[in-house]
């Protein structure tokens, strides 16, 4: 039986230094990587988080820029 898709939402504002560790902590879980979706909400208009959308190993990493 296939595990259900799990979405993890990470809000990010002024603490981009913690983002790689947050994503890493999700990726080291024993849950199947193809069933994990990471959604990063960027609340800082001065920071481009688009490169994090290219992370591999899970169903997808999406960056949403909050206006």
N, C-alpha and C positions, 0 to 999 in steps of 0.2 A: 504494500500500500504506500502511495506517495504521501509524504508529509505536506501539510497545507503551507501555502505561501505566507511568510511572515514579513510585515513591513515595520521597519525601525525608523522613527522620525528623530532627526537630530537638529534642534534649533541652534543656530550659530550667530553670535553677535559679539564682536570684539574679543573673541577667544579662539581665533583660528589656530593657534599653537596647539590646542588640545584636540583638534579635529582628527589628525592622523591616528592618534592613540584611541580615540573613540571608535573610528572605523575598524582599526585593528582588533579591538576588543570584541567587536561583533563578529569579525571574520574568524576568530579562533574558537568560536563556539562549535560544539559537535553537531549542530543542526546542519542539514545539507545546504551547501552554499548556493546551489541553484534555486533554492526555495526562500532565499533571503533577498528582500528589496530594501535598499537604504535610501531614505529621502532626507536630504539636507536642506533646511530652510535657512536662507541667508537673509538676515535682517540688517546687514551692514552694506549700504550702497557703495562704499568706498573699497570693498574687497571683492575680487573675482574668485568665486569658488568653482567655476566651470571645470578646471582640471581634475577635481575630485570626482566628476561624473565619469571619468575614464577608468576608474578603478575596476579591476577585474576580479573574478572569482565568485561573484554572486549574481542573482537574477538581474540586478540593475542598480545603479546608483544614479539618482536624480537630484539635481540642484534646482531649487525653486527660489527665485529672487523676489523677496517681499518688497513691494514698492512703498 
